[in-house]
Amino acid sequence: MKHEPTPVLPGRRRWFAAAGAVGAAAAAVSVLPVAPRSSVTEAPTPTPAPRRGGGYHASAHVQRYYDTTRV
């Protein structure tokens, strides 16, 4: 009995070639030098501390949440 190999579909070959090309492109991009980012942006100015100590206060939306959790 003679064994004939199954034919390879050209679409499958094209898919593997494209996958290899994408892999090669990813490898090439990963070794490229990266331009340093400029750190010219200014730091945000801190907000002043509240006069009476500030801290936690139950605002309207927090109070509404507390009302929904009561049993």
ChimeraX attribute file (.defattr): number of C-alpha atoms within 10 A of each C-alpha:
attribute: neighborCount
match mode: 1-to-1
recipient: residues
	/A:1	3
	/A:2	4
	/A:3	5
	/A:4	6
	/A:5	6
	/A:6	6
	/A:7	6
	/A:8	8
	/A:9	8
	/A:10	9
	/A:11	9
	/A:12	10
	/A:13	11
	/A:14	11
	/A:15	11
	/A:16	12
	/A:17	12
	/A:18	12
	/A:19	12
	/A:20	12
	/A:21	12
	/A:22	12
	/A:23	12
	/A:24	12
	/A:25	11
	/A:26	11
	/A:27	11
	/A:28	10
	/A:29	11
	/A:30	10
	/A:31	8
	/A:32	8
	/A:33	7
	/A:34	8
	/A:35	6
	/A:36	6
	/A:37	6
	/A:38	6
	/A:39	6
	/A:40	6
	/A:41	6
	/A:42	6
	/A:43	6
	/A:44	6
	/A:45	6
	/A:46	6
	/A:47	6
	/A:48	6
	/A:49	9
	/A:50	8
	/A:51	6
	/A:52	6
	/A:53	7
	/A:54	8
	/A:55	7
	/A:56	6
	/A:57	8
	/A:58	10
	/A:59	8
	/A:60	9
	/A:61	9
	/A:62	10
	/A:63	11
	/A:64	11
	/A:65	11
	/A:66	11
	/A:67	10
	/A:68	8
	/A:69	7
	/A:70	6
	/A:71	4
